[in-house]
Amino acid sequence: MAGQADKKPKWVVAKERSRNGQPDTVWLFGLHAVRDALRNPNRQKLRLMVTKNAADRLGDALSMGPEPEIVDPRKFDAPLDPQSVHQGAAMEVKPLDWGSVSERCASGDGAPLVVLLDRVTDPHNVGAVLRSAEVFGARAVIAPHRHSAPETGALAKTASGALERQPYLRVPNLANAMTALREMGYFIMGLDGEAEHTLSGTLAELPNVPIALALGAEGPGLRDKTKETCHRLVKIPFAGEFGSLNVSNAAAVSLYAAQTHMNR
């Protein structure tokens, strides 16, 4: 079950990561992503490459990582995509281990508020969702191992440091994780543009309970199994004859509405 917290041997974890699209190590890049990773005591840092200018800008954070390799900006040969805007800083790290769904969502830090991402594969969208989840105090962002964005440098850069602080759990089965959340008392709302109920109207009816928001990829939306596991499907009304929000924008709007409801 998704909520189990059994400790697995390191070789099993490595094999599962490889099978589920998460490499054994990740190259982070960009000053914000590298600085926040350096400052994260839970992050395993392996290799740090910086230009002299980037080293000066990182300042005291450099003392929290491996010995930096000062490189010529014209010969910055970290194994990054050529289009990556690295700002003269890149660091090889181990992916973060945030633990199980039950550990993070039953009584974790932050408000009892969770985001579920169904087949959202664009790392820029996931990074933006992580930023919003951190801003509004969510306990976790949860996505399936398959058909979701793994932890990458591009995701970390878009998250602008939130990846180091906002739990991002990738689980074997999203429906099982949702069932575990239901058993913890979460009310799960699935965002669907054709839903009968509205987000604001549903929140107005709810007592003070933990809330989970499920969002699907643009185009296909939520899978049928995900919809069936929600308590209710809701929509964000739009003013014109046609309207839609990017998944990360929809997440931000939904998180704001849920947090406002919890704080009333």
N, C-alpha and C positions, 0 to 999 in steps of 0.2 A: 504493500500500500504506500501511497506517496508520502504519508505522514510518518513512516518508520524512520528511525534515526540510527539504524545499525551501522557500526563502523566497518568499512571494508578494507581489505589489504590494498596497499598503494598500487600494486600491479593491476588489480581489478579495476580500480578507479581510472588508471591510465588507459586501460583497454576500452572501458566504457566511453571515456571522453573521445577517444579516437573514433569509435564506432558512431558516436552521436554528433560528429562534426566539430568537436572542440579540440583543437590541437593541444599538445602537451605543454607548449609554451606559447606566449603571445608577445609580439613586439608592439608596445605602446609608443605613441609619438605625439609631439606637440607639447608646449610648455605647461599648459594646465593639466593635461592628463599625466604627464611624467611627474610634475611637482606633487600632485595629490597622491599618486602611487608611491612616491618616495616617502611621503608622510604617513602612509597607511601601515601600521605595525603588523597587520594581518597579511600583507602582500609579500610573497617571496620574490625577491629581486635578484636577478642573475647577472645581467650585463647592462652597463650604462654607457651610451655614446653621446657626446655633446660637443658643440663648437665652443670656442672660448666665450663668445657673446652669450650663448645660451647658459653656460656655466655661471657667468656673472648674474644673469637674471634669475637663475634657480636659487642662488644664494645659499642659505643655511640648509635647505632641503638636501643638498648634495651629500651632507654628512650622514644622511639616513639610508643611503644605498651603497651599492658596490663602488669600488674605486672607479671614478669616471675616466673614460678614454676620451681625451681631447683630440678632436679630428678637424681636418681642414674642411671648411664649408663647401669647397669645390669638389671634395672627394668624400662626401658623406655616404659611406657605403653600407649603412645598416640595411638589412633585407626587407625593405619596404616597397610598396607599390610606387612606381615613379611619380604618380600624381599626388602622393601624400604630402600634405603641407606640414612638414615635421618641425619647422621653426628651429632647427638645429639641435633637437633633443629626441632621443629614442632609447627605450629601455626594454630589455627582454625580461619577462616575468612569468610566473606560474599563474594559471587561472585561479580566481578566488573560489573558496568553498564556503558557501553561506549556510550549510546544514540543510535540514529537512523542512518541509512545509509546516509541520506541526511545531517545530522549534521556533520558526520565525513568525508564524501567524497566530498561534494560540495565545501567546502572552509576550510577544516580542516588543521591541522598541517602536515608538510611534503610535498613531491612532490605529484602531482596528479597521484598517482600510487596505484593500489589496487590489492590484490590477492583474488581470489575466489576458494574455496575448495569444490569440489563436492564429497560427500561420503568418505571423508578422515577421518577414524575413529581411527587410531592409534595415541594416545596422544604424542608419541615420534616424529612422523612425523610432527604433528601440532606444537609441541613445537619448532622443528627445523625450520619450516617455519616462525614462529613468530620471531625467532632470525634473520633470513635473512631479513625479512620484516623491522625489526627495523634498521638493518645495512644499508639497501638501501633506507631508508626514506619513506616507503609506508604509506599511510594514514590509511589503514585498511586491515585486513584479514577477509573475510566474508565466513561463512559456514551455511548450513541449520540446523535448530534445530534437525531434525531427521537425523540419519546416519552421525553424525559428532562427534568429540571428545569434550566432555564438559570440562569446567575448572576443572582440578583435580591436585592433588599434583604431579603426574607423569608428566603431561604436563608442570606444572610450573617449575619443576626441569630441564627438558630437555630444556626449554626456557631460563634457566639461568638468570632470572630476566626480560626478555623481556615481559613476560605476564603483568607485572606491568606498562609497558610504551607503548606497541604496541597494539592498539585497535583490539580486537577480537570480531567480531559481529556475533552472531548466529541468523539467521532470519527465519521466518515461511516458506518462499518460496524463493528459490534461484533465480528462473527465474524472479520473480517480482523484486528482488533486482537488477538483471542484467538490467532489463528494466528501472528501476530508474536511474541506472548508464548511460545507453545510453542517457536518456533524459538530463542528466547533461553534455553530450558531451564526455563521455568516449568511446574509441575504445576498444572493447573487443576481445581478442585473446584467443582461446581455444587450449591448448596443446594436440596434437593428433599425435601419431607416424606414422600414415598412411596419414597425411595431404599432400596436393599437395604443399602448400606454406611453406617456411621456416620462422622461427622467425626473423632471421637477415634480410632476403629479405623484409619481410613485414615492419619491423621497418624502413628500408631504404626508403620505399615509403611514410611513414607517415609524415604529417606536425607535428608541435609541439602541440599535443593534449593530454588530459588525457588518461592514458592507464590502462586497467584492464586485468589481466592474470588469466585465468580459468584453473585449474588443477584437474584431477580426481584421484581416488584411483588406485593403481597399479592393473592391471588385468582388471577390468571392464571399467576403464577410465571414460570419461565424459558420462553422460546420454544423450539420444537423444534430450530431451528438452533443456538441457544446450547447446549442440552443435548448435541447431537451433537459440538460442538467442545470440550467438556470432556473431560478424561481420565477423570473418574469423578464420578458423582452421589452425594452424601452427605446425611445427615440429622442433625439435632440431636435425640436421643431425648427424649421427654417422659414424665413419670412416670405421668400419669393416662390415662384412656381417650381423651381428646381434649386436644390442646394445640397452640398455635401462638404464634409470636413475631412482633412487629412487625419489618419488614425492618431497621430501624436497630438493634433489639435483637439480632436474629440476626447482623448484621454485627459488633456488639461482641463477642458470644460467640465467633464464628468467629475474629475477629482475635486475641482473647486466647489461644485454643487454638493458633492457628498460631504466634504469637510465643513461647509457652511451648515449643512443639516446637522452634523454631529455637534457643532459648537453652539447651536441655538439654545 
